């Protein structure tokens, strides 16, 4: 069977340091964020993605760039 990712427009912010996204906090000797699957580590350069269902999760830059491209019109507001 073959699968394709369903069309979904997400909001995303690249995280570099504390203050870049309010969901990232210091936990267990590292920067982390709560996700539906539990706490996930966040590293500088990771993207904080708000999924189609409103859930937040971090994603490594390389994976993010392979999965997503900017939407025409750019920034939401």
C-alpha positions as CSV (number, residue, x, y, z in Angstrom):
1,X,0.0,0.0,0.0
2,X,1.1,3.5,-0.7
3,X,0.3,6.5,1.5
4,X,0.3,10.3,1.0
5,X,0.2,12.9,3.7
6,X,-3.2,14.6,3.8
7,X,-3.3,18.2,2.9
8,X,-3.0,20.3,6.0
9,X,-1.9,23.9,6.5
10,X,0.0,24.3,9.8
11,X,1.4,27.2,11.7
12,X,5.0,26.9,12.7
13,X,7.7,28.9,14.5
14,X,11.4,28.1,14.4
15,X,12.7,28.0,18.0
16,X,16.2,29.2,18.7
17,X,16.2,30.4,22.3
18,X,14.0,30.8,25.3
19,X,11.1,33.2,24.6
20,X,10.7,32.2,20.9
21,X,7.6,30.1,21.8
22,X,5.6,30.1,25.0
23,X,5.1,26.3,24.9
24,X,8.9,25.6,25.3
25,X,10.0,25.4,28.9
26,X,12.9,24.1,31.0
27,X,12.2,20.5,32.2
28,X,14.5,17.7,33.3
29,X,17.7,19.6,32.5
30,X,16.7,20.6,29.0
31,X,14.3,22.6,26.9
32,X,11.1,20.7,26.3
33,X,7.4,21.1,25.5
34,X,4.3,19.1,26.4
35,X,2.7,17.3,23.5
36,X,-0.2,14.9,23.3
37,X,2.4,12.1,23.6
38,X,4.2,13.5,26.6
39,X,7.2,15.8,27.0
40,X,9.4,16.2,24.0
41,X,12.9,17.7,23.8
42,X,13.4,20.9,21.8
43,X,16.7,21.9,20.3
44,X,17.7,25.2,18.7
45,X,16.6,25.2,15.1
46,X,13.6,23.0,15.7
47,X,10.2,24.0,14.5
48,X,7.2,24.3,16.9
49,X,4.3,23.1,14.8
50,X,0.6,23.7,15.5
51,X,-1.1,20.8,13.8
52,X,-4.4,20.8,12.0
53,X,-6.1,19.6,15.2
54,X,-4.5,22.4,17.3
55,X,-1.9,20.1,19.0
56,X,1.6,21.4,19.4
57,X,4.8,19.4,18.7
58,X,8.4,20.0,17.9
59,X,10.0,18.9,14.7
60,X,13.7,18.9,13.6
61,X,14.5,21.4,10.9
62,X,15.6,18.8,8.3
63,X,12.3,16.9,8.6
64,X,10.2,20.1,8.7
65,X,11.9,21.3,5.5
66,X,11.3,17.9,3.8
67,X,7.6,17.9,4.7
68,X,6.4,21.5,4.5
69,X,6.8,24.4,2.1
70,X,5.6,28.0,2.7
71,X,2.0,28.8,1.8
72,X,1.5,31.6,-0.8
73,X,0.7,34.8,1.1
74,X,3.1,33.9,3.9
75,X,2.4,35.1,7.4
76,X,-0.9,34.4,9.1
77,X,-2.3,37.3,11.1
